[in-house]
Amino acid sequence: MAVPAKNLKLDSKRRITLGKLAENDVTSYDAELKDDGTIILHPKVEIPAHEAWLYKNPEALAGVLKGMEDIKAGRVTYMDFSEYADDEIE
């Protein structure tokens, strides 16, 4: 969804604030500087290091994405494992 153009003023240290323009998940931006002085900001969403393995493992990522598709399509089965909650793990 496009946001109407806004005039962002520089503060005394020549900074601008983007917080109100950013989507909720955006944590940083890549800045692209054009020859004519235009600055294009590309929003980024960073992930925790302990989750990065998933994106480096195509088979695991495909499994997660398929599971999400199955959930959306209603192809899920509820299973109750609460009877095993107190069992010791070997």
C-alpha positions as CSV (number, residue, x, y, z in Angstrom):
1,M,0.0,0.0,0.0
2,A,1.5,3.3,-1.1
3,V,1.9,6.0,1.5
4,P,1.2,9.6,0.4
5,A,4.3,11.7,-0.1
6,K,5.5,13.4,3.1
7,N,7.9,16.2,3.6
8,L,10.4,15.0,6.1
9,K,12.5,17.7,7.8
10,L,16.1,17.3,8.8
11,D,16.8,17.8,12.5
12,S,19.8,19.8,13.8
13,K,22.1,16.8,13.2
14,R,20.8,16.4,9.6
15,R,18.7,13.3,10.4
16,I,15.2,12.3,9.5
17,T,12.8,9.9,11.4
18,L,11.1,7.1,9.4
19,G,9.4,5.4,12.3
20,K,5.8,6.4,11.4
21,L,6.4,5.4,7.7
22,A,7.8,2.0,8.4
23,E,5.7,-1.2,8.4
24,N,5.6,-3.0,11.8
25,D,8.1,-5.7,10.9
26,V,10.7,-3.4,9.3
27,T,13.9,-3.2,11.3
28,S,16.3,-1.5,8.9
29,Y,16.7,-0.1,5.4
30,D,19.1,-0.4,2.5
31,A,19.7,3.0,0.9
32,E,20.1,3.3,-2.8
33,L,21.7,6.6,-3.9
34,K,20.9,7.8,-7.4
35,D,23.1,10.1,-9.5
36,D,20.4,12.8,-9.4
37,G,20.5,12.9,-5.5
38,T,17.4,10.7,-5.1
39,I,17.6,8.3,-2.2
40,I,15.5,5.1,-2.4
41,L,15.0,3.2,0.8
42,H,14.4,-0.6,0.6
43,P,12.8,-1.9,3.8
44,K,14.4,-5.0,5.4
45,V,13.1,-7.4,8.0
46,E,15.9,-9.1,10.0
47,I,15.6,-12.5,11.6
48,P,17.3,-13.8,14.7
49,A,20.5,-15.7,14.1
50,H,19.1,-18.9,15.7
51,E,16.4,-18.9,13.0
52,A,18.7,-18.2,10.0
53,W,19.4,-22.0,9.6
54,L,15.9,-22.5,8.1
55,Y,16.6,-20.1,5.2
56,K,19.9,-21.9,4.5
57,N,18.2,-25.3,4.4
58,P,15.9,-25.5,1.3
59,E,14.4,-28.9,2.3
60,A,13.4,-27.7,5.8
61,L,12.1,-24.4,4.4
62,A,10.0,-26.2,1.8
63,G,8.6,-28.4,4.6
64,V,7.6,-25.3,6.7
65,L,6.0,-23.6,3.7
66,K,4.1,-26.7,2.7
67,G,2.9,-27.0,6.3
68,M,1.7,-23.4,6.2
69,E,-0.2,-24.1,2.9
70,D,-1.8,-27.2,4.5
71,I,-3.0,-25.1,7.4
72,K,-4.5,-22.4,5.1
73,A,-6.2,-25.2,3.1
74,G,-7.6,-26.8,6.2
75,R,-5.5,-30.0,5.7
76,V,-4.7,-30.4,9.4
77,T,-5.4,-33.0,12.1
78,Y,-5.7,-32.2,15.7
79,M,-3.8,-34.6,17.9
80,D,-3.7,-34.6,21.7
81,F,-0.4,-35.7,23.3
82,S,-1.2,-34.4,26.8
83,E,-1.3,-38.0,28.2
84,Y,2.5,-38.1,27.5
85,A,3.3,-34.8,29.2
86,D,4.7,-36.3,32.3
87,D,6.7,-39.1,30.6
88,E,10.5,-38.8,30.9
89,I,12.4,-38.3,27.8
90,E,15.3,-40.8,27.2
